[in-house]
Amino acid sequence: MKRRDALGRVALLMGGALSAPTMLAFLESCKKASDTATGITFPFTPERQALIAEVTEIIIPKTDTPGAKEAKVGEFIEKMMKDCYSEPEQKSFNSGLEELEKKDFMKATPQEQTAILTEMEKASKTDLAKADTEKKKYTEAGKEYTDAPVPFFRLLKELTLLGYFTSEQGATQALEYVAVPGRYDGCIDYKPGQKAWAL
C-alpha cells in the first residue's frame, strides 16, 4: 500500500481530519528523535508497552476480525513516536501516558478504563477547540501562531487507526482485500454488509 493512499484511508476513518503532525510524520518519513529532552525513553518499558497495547485494544477490540493487539499496533505507535514525531508531540504523548499510569489504568476494571478514556477524549476535544480559537485570534491580529501539540488521546487514536488499517491484519481481514488486482472496475456494487476495500 502506498503511503499517501494509507493516509487518505485513515483520514476518511477519522472523519476526514488528521492532525498536521500526524500528516507530516507520515509524509516526511522518519527522523532522528531526541529522547532525552522530551522525558520519553525508547524503547518503552514492558509496562508502557502493555499499557499502550491495552488502550489500543479498547479503541479497536477483537471481534470477528483481529483487534489492535493482534495487529501489533502498540509496536507501530512506539516506532512512529520514536522516529517520526517532533518533541512537542512526544512530550504530549508522554504526559498522557503518565496520566494513565497515575490513574492505575491497568488495574482498573474495563468500565473504569472506558470512563478514563472517555474523559481524556472529551478533554482532547476541548483542548483542540481552545487551540483553534487561539489560532484564530492570532491570525486576525496578524501575529504568528505556534501550533499547540496534539492532545494525547487524539494522537493515540490517530496512530491506532493508522497502525491498524495499514497492518496486514487490518488491511486483509477488516477490509475487503485483493492481493493482486485484475482489471480496473471504476464502479463496483457493494453487497449488504460488505467491508470497505483495502488498497
C-alpha positions as CSV (number, residue, x, y, z in Angstrom):
1,M,0.0,0.0,0.0
2,K,1.3,3.4,-0.9
3,R,1.9,5.8,2.0
4,R,-0.4,8.5,0.6
5,D,-3.2,6.0,0.0
6,A,-2.9,4.7,3.5
7,L,-3.0,8.3,4.9
8,G,-6.1,9.1,2.8
9,R,-7.8,6.0,4.1
10,V,-7.2,6.8,7.7
11,A,-8.3,10.4,7.2
12,L,-11.6,9.0,6.0
13,L,-11.9,6.8,9.1
14,M,-11.2,9.9,11.3
15,G,-13.9,11.9,9.6
16,G,-11.5,13.5,7.1
17,A,-9.4,15.3,9.6
18,L,-5.9,14.1,10.6
19,S,-3.8,16.4,12.7
20,A,-1.0,18.2,10.9
21,P,1.7,16.5,13.0
22,T,0.4,13.1,12.0
23,M,0.2,14.0,8.3
24,L,3.8,15.4,8.5
25,A,5.1,12.4,10.4
26,F,3.6,10.1,7.8
27,L,4.6,12.0,4.7
28,E,8.1,13.2,5.7
29,S,9.2,9.7,6.7
30,C,11.5,9.1,9.6
31,K,13.7,11.4,11.6
32,K,16.2,11.0,14.4
33,A,14.4,11.9,17.6
34,S,15.9,13.1,20.8
35,D,14.5,11.1,23.6
36,T,16.2,12.9,26.5
37,A,14.6,16.4,26.2
38,T,11.0,15.0,25.9
39,G,11.0,12.9,29.1
40,I,10.1,9.9,27.0
41,T,12.5,7.0,26.7
42,F,12.8,4.4,23.9
43,P,12.3,1.6,23.8
44,F,9.2,1.8,26.0
45,T,9.3,-0.3,29.2
46,P,7.3,-3.5,29.2
47,E,4.8,-1.8,31.4
48,R,4.3,1.0,29.0
49,Q,4.1,-1.3,26.1
50,A,1.4,-3.3,27.9
51,L,-0.5,0.0,28.7
52,I,-0.4,1.2,25.1
53,A,-1.5,-2.2,23.8
54,E,-4.4,-2.3,26.3
55,V,-5.6,1.2,25.3
56,T,-5.4,0.4,21.5
57,E,-7.4,-2.8,22.1
58,I,-10.1,-0.8,23.8
59,I,-10.2,1.5,20.7
60,I,-10.2,-1.5,18.2
61,P,-11.2,-4.6,20.1
62,K,-11.1,-8.1,18.7
63,T,-14.4,-9.2,17.2
64,D,-14.8,-11.4,14.2
65,T,-11.6,-9.6,13.0
66,P,-8.3,-9.3,14.8
67,G,-8.0,-6.5,17.4
68,A,-5.3,-3.9,17.7
69,K,-3.1,-6.2,19.9
70,E,-3.0,-8.9,17.3
71,A,-2.1,-6.3,14.7
72,K,0.8,-5.2,16.9
73,V,-0.5,-1.6,16.8
74,G,1.4,-0.8,20.1
75,E,4.8,-1.6,18.4
76,F,3.8,0.6,15.4
77,I,2.9,3.5,17.8
78,E,6.3,3.2,19.6
79,K,8.2,3.3,16.3
80,M,6.2,6.2,15.0
81,M,6.7,8.2,18.2
82,K,10.4,7.5,18.2
83,D,11.2,8.0,14.6
84,C,8.6,10.4,13.1
85,Y,7.2,12.8,15.7
86,S,8.6,16.1,16.9
87,E,9.4,17.0,20.5
88,P,6.1,18.7,21.3
89,E,4.1,15.6,20.3
90,Q,6.5,13.3,22.1
91,K,6.0,15.4,25.3
92,S,2.3,15.4,24.9
93,F,2.3,11.6,24.4
94,N,4.5,11.1,27.4
95,S,2.2,13.3,29.6
96,G,-0.8,11.3,28.5
97,L,0.9,8.0,29.4
98,E,1.9,9.4,32.8
99,E,-1.7,10.5,33.4
100,L,-2.9,6.9,32.7
101,E,-0.2,5.5,34.9
102,K,-1.2,7.8,37.8
103,K,-4.8,6.6,37.4
104,D,-3.7,3.0,37.7
105,F,-5.3,2.3,34.3
106,M,-4.0,-1.3,34.1
107,K,-5.6,-2.2,37.5
108,A,-8.9,-0.5,36.7
109,T,-12.0,-2.5,35.7
110,P,-13.0,-2.4,32.0
111,Q,-15.8,0.0,32.8
112,E,-13.4,2.3,34.7
113,Q,-10.9,2.1,31.8
114,T,-13.6,3.1,29.3
115,A,-14.6,6.0,31.6
116,I,-11.0,7.2,31.9
117,L,-10.5,7.2,28.1
118,T,-13.9,8.9,27.5
119,E,-12.8,11.7,29.8
120,M,-9.5,12.0,28.1
121,E,-11.2,12.2,24.7
122,K,-13.5,15.0,25.9
123,A,-10.5,16.9,27.3
124,S,-8.7,16.5,24.0
125,K,-11.7,17.9,22.1
126,T,-11.8,20.9,24.5
127,D,-8.0,21.4,24.0
128,L,-8.3,21.3,20.2
129,A,-11.2,23.8,20.3
130,K,-9.2,26.1,22.5
131,A,-6.2,25.9,20.2
132,D,-8.4,26.7,17.2
133,T,-9.8,29.8,19.0
134,E,-6.3,30.9,19.9
135,K,-5.0,30.4,16.4
136,K,-7.9,32.4,15.0
137,K,-7.2,35.3,17.4
138,Y,-3.5,35.4,16.5
139,T,-4.3,35.2,12.7
140,E,-6.9,38.1,13.0
141,A,-4.3,40.2,14.9
142,G,-1.7,39.5,12.2
143,K,0.5,37.6,14.6
144,E,2.2,34.2,14.0
145,Y,0.8,31.4,16.0
146,T,2.8,28.4,17.1
147,D,0.7,25.3,16.9
148,A,0.0,23.5,20.2
149,P,0.9,19.9,20.3
150,V,-1.9,17.4,19.5
151,P,-3.6,16.2,22.7
152,F,-2.6,12.7,23.8
153,F,-5.8,10.9,23.2
154,R,-6.3,12.4,19.8
155,L,-2.8,11.4,18.8
156,L,-3.1,7.9,20.2
157,K,-6.4,7.4,18.4
158,E,-5.0,8.6,15.1
159,L,-2.0,6.3,15.4
160,T,-4.2,3.3,16.5
161,L,-6.3,3.7,13.4
162,L,-3.3,4.3,11.1
163,G,-1.4,1.4,12.6
164,Y,-4.4,-1.0,12.4
165,F,-5.6,-0.3,8.9
166,T,-2.1,-0.3,7.4
167,S,-1.3,-3.6,9.2
168,E,-1.6,-6.9,7.4
169,Q,-4.5,-8.0,9.7
170,G,-6.4,-4.7,9.3
171,A,-5.9,-4.5,5.5
172,T,-6.7,-8.1,4.8
173,Q,-9.3,-9.1,7.4
174,A,-11.0,-5.9,8.5
175,L,-11.2,-4.5,4.9
176,E,-12.0,-6.2,1.7
177,Y,-8.7,-7.0,0.0
178,V,-7.5,-8.2,-3.3
179,A,-3.8,-9.0,-3.3
180,V,-3.2,-8.7,-7.0
181,P,-6.0,-6.7,-8.6
182,G,-7.1,-7.6,-12.1
183,R,-8.7,-5.1,-14.5
184,Y,-9.9,-1.7,-13.3
185,D,-13.5,-1.5,-12.4
186,G,-14.5,2.1,-11.7
187,C,-17.9,1.3,-10.3
188,I,-18.4,-1.9,-8.2
189,D,-21.7,-2.5,-6.4
190,Y,-21.4,-3.2,-2.7
191,K,-23.3,-6.1,-1.2
192,P,-25.1,-5.5,2.1
193,G,-22.6,-5.9,5.0
194,Q,-19.6,-5.9,2.7
195,K,-16.3,-4.5,4.1
196,A,-14.7,-1.4,2.6
197,W,-12.0,-2.1,0.0
198,A,-8.3,-2.0,1.0
199,L,-5.8,-0.5,-1.5
